[in-house]
């Protein structure tokens, strides 16, 4: 049985989280850039809630074997 490489397994969730952060929170990246103005953001709680709901839904879809 062919298994995907570990890097592919690790990259998929990270890519999904990046997409959620970009789409729901308006963040350019989740990579630390070592600059307060780039790494710290003021976010409304409803934006954070929406992002968490998107991540939860993605996890449910993944557990069910659905494409995200």
N, C-alpha and C positions, 0 to 999 in steps of 0.2 A: 504494500500500500504506500503510495506517495504522500508524504506529509509536506505542507508548505514550510519553507524555512522559518526559523524562529523570528528572524527580523521581520518577515511579512506579518506574522501573528502579532508582533509588538507594534508594528506600524499602523495596522488597521484601526485599533482603538484610538491611538494618538491622532490619526488623521480625522477620525470622526469627532473627537473632542475639539480639535482645531476648528472644524467646520461649524460645530455648535457655538463655539465661542465667537466666531466671526459673524455668523448669521443672527444669533440671539443677543449677543452682548456688544457687538460692534468692535470686538478686539481684533487687532491686526494679526497677532500671533500669541501663542502661549509660551513661547521661548523667552526666558529671562534675558533682558538686554542690558542689565546692570545700569539702569538709569531710572530714577524715580519717576520722571515724567512719562516714561514709556512702560514701566512695569506696574505702576499703581494707578487704579482707575476708580472713579466714583460711579457706582452703578445702583440703579433703583432696585429695590427688593423684588418688584414684579418682573424685572428683566432677569434677575438671578433665578427666580422661580420658574420662568419660562424655559431657561437653559437647562435647569435640573429636570424639568418635565421631558424635554427633548432627549436628554441623556437616559432617563428612565425608560422612555418609549423605545429608544434604540436598543437598550438591554433586553427588553421584553421581546422585541422582534428577533434579536440575535438568539435568544433562548428558544424561540419557537422555530428557528431556522429560516425566518423570512429575510429577504434582502432589505437593507436599510436604505 
